[in-house]
Amino acid sequence: MKLVVGNEDMISRLIADEFIKQVNAKPNSVLGLATGTSPLKVYANLVKANKEGKVTFKDVATFNLDEYVGLEGTHNQSYRYFMNDNLFDHIDIDKSKTHVLKGVGNYIEYMNQYDDEIASFGGIDLQILGIGSDGHIAFNEPGTPFDSLTHIAELTESTIRDNSRLFNDISEVPTKAVTMGLKSIMNAKKIVLIATGKNKAKAIRDLLLGPKTEDVPCSILQDHPDCTIYVDEDAYSLVK
């Protein structure tokens, strides 16, 4: 693993530059995308670069990590809505090539085909990840098998509590999600992970210094051949 430490603006810009470099080198790149607050400034940088003509996404395909079970794509807390609102609606991407797991309808059938669909596009060239305070990546909670593919995850109390800030009340937070598995994520050719804030410090310490264990899902990234961890000083505070 490689490590980059800087403020949030700097690391968000550097990650956006990685995506721009990837797409300019391979216009039909397959990008793995994440939701949550961590990648917001990355996506804002990508929108800006697209509007300035520095990159085009017209031939790009994307696959998102996860989606809440029970939320329609039009729900303002669904991850399809998030991606449209923060990225897809503002760049020149073909939305038919943007793939987000479903949380309603035939979501189990779609889930079972997701890894094969990614493979049919040639695999993910560049995957962005956030990280949970307990070390989860996507919705792979502690105890998730390292060989897991896309599956339904029961969300832990800490994850529900962390995500409740985005809902009117904690009772509105779904308790299940459909998520790419740890093996699915590790299949990406290149991975970048962004973490900011003191609430991510323990997870980053465990990722960088701890043993590889299914109790800390992110620790599997220690085995990835091309993974860069981008952190701010607060997230890095327990490593120094």
Residue, then its C-alpha position, 0 to 999 in steps of 0.5 A: m500500500k501507498l500512503v498520502v497525507g494531506n488536507e481534505d482539499m488536497i487529497s480530494r484533488l489528487i484522487a480526482d487527478e487519478f481518475i482524470k489520468q485513468v480516463n484520459a489514458k483509457p477513454n472506455s475505463v470502468l470506474g468503481l464508485a462510492t457514496g457517502t461524504s468522503p468522495l463528495k469533493v472528489y466528484a466536485n473536482l471531476v464535474k469541474a474538470n469535465k465542464e472545463g474540457k479536461v476529461t470526458f466520460k462519454d465512453v466510461a462505464t461505472f459500477n457502484l459499491d452498494e445500495y440500501v435495501g428498501l429504497e427506490g432509486t428516486h429516494n433522496q437517500s438512495y445511492r442511485y439518487f446520490m450518484n445522479d445528484n452529485l456526479f452523473d447529472h453534471i457530466d457527459i456520461d451515458k447513464s445506461k452505462t452507470h450501474v448501481l445495485k438495486g434495493v427494491g424489485n428484482y434486486i436479488e436477481y440483479m445482485n447475483q449477476y453483478d460480479d459477472e456484469i463487472a467482468s463482462f466490461g473487463g473488470i474495474d480499472l480504478q475503484i474509490l473507497g471510503i471507510g467506516s469507523d469500524g473498518h468496513i468498506a462498502f457495507n462489508e461489516p466486521g466478520t465478512p468473509f474475505d472471499s465474499l462476492t456481491h451479497i446482502a449485508e445486515l448493517t451493524e448498530s455502529t454503521i446505522r448510527d454513523n449513517s443516521r446523520l443523513f436521515n431525519d431520524i435513526s429509525e429511517v435508516p435501512t438495516k440491510a444493504v446490497t453490497m459488493g463483497l471484499k473479493s469483488i473489491m479486490n478484483a479492481k486493478k487499482i484502488v484509492l481509499i479516502a479517509t478524513g476526520k478523527n472518527k476514522a483514525k482507529a480504522i486507518r491505524d488498523l488498516l495500516l498497522g494491524p493484522k489482516t483479519e476478517d474482524v477488520p474488513c479493510s485490512i484485506l487491502q494490505d494484499h492489494p498490489d496497487c492500493t493508495i490510502y489518502v488521509d487527512e491529519d485527523a484520520y492519520s493521528l493514531v498512526k504517527 
